[in-house]
Amino acid sequence: MSPGWNDKSAGCRDTPARPIYLSICKSVFALELVKWQRCQYPDRMQDIAGKPHPSTIRPRDAATLILVRRDAPTPRVLMGKRHSAHKFLPGKFVFPGGRVDAGDSRIMPQFRLPADVSEKLLASMKGKATAGRATGIALAAVRETFEEVGLIVGQPASVPKTRSVAWRQFYSTGHAPDLRGLRLLARAVTPPGRPRRFDTRFFIADAETLANIDAPVAPETDELLTPHWVSIDDARQLDLPWITGQILRRLETILDDPDPFGPQQPVTYQYMRGRQWQYETL
């Protein structure tokens, strides 16, 4: 607390303009109280600009799709290099993916997710856990893959109507999303204190499920990545976010299995509690 609070000479008592000085004292006290609360309870406070303190930001649903190409002696994965002008992870190599849009849950896939994948998506889901939300997360991975690298995870179909600009572009190719080949590999939550937080589900799929593996389209978007098919060993040499390196190690483990896309594969779930990473299996 500032010095002079109980000092009459500070002007808080017995002065001709006592109401004015009391008002000033109360204001200073309120400011000091806010400073103290910010130190004691940073997770409950907001910064001076009125924006949420990073530790109070709730993770947003996000989805990533890892495509694995097995038409060569060594499996390769699709990675894209983010443009240096991107605000988030500029210049980094990442898997196609991004946050879930509201319109994703309103899209009807041509073929639904396998039941076991849907169940794992619902496990430990924060907020309202619904099958529609689980499907929307998987659809976000399909949409982001189309937007960022122009690849279609879908089957030829009639074009339904939608208000989503992104999904209209997807449908303009004459395809509807096919979720049968998606498997859930991992889930990771951005630690508290970051300015952007995501609850990301990492899906994997065999590249053979793509409708246009060697003929990507160029959607009208500013999210395009520069795509590269690389081995896991080569991927490790790239400029990667920390979590991407973690997921690559997990991917390498299951690719050693004769059936890497089978339902028997466990799903890792990692999040931070305090200062320690917690690992669970879904």
Secondary structure, 3 states (H helix, E strand, C coil): CCCCCCCHHHCCCCCCCHHHHHHHHHHHHHHHHHHHHHHHCHHHCECCCCCECHHHCCCEEEEEEEEEECCCCCCEEEEEECCCCCCCCCCCEECCEEECCHHHHHCCCCECCCHHHHHHHHCCCCCCCCHHHHHHHHHHHHHHHHHHHCCCCEEECCCCCCCCHHHHHHHCCCEEEECCCCEEEEEEECCCCCCCCEEEEEEEEEHHHCCCCCCCCCCCCCCCCEEEEEEHHHHHCCCCCHHHHHHHHHHHHHHCCCCCCCCCCCCEEEEEECCEEEEEEC
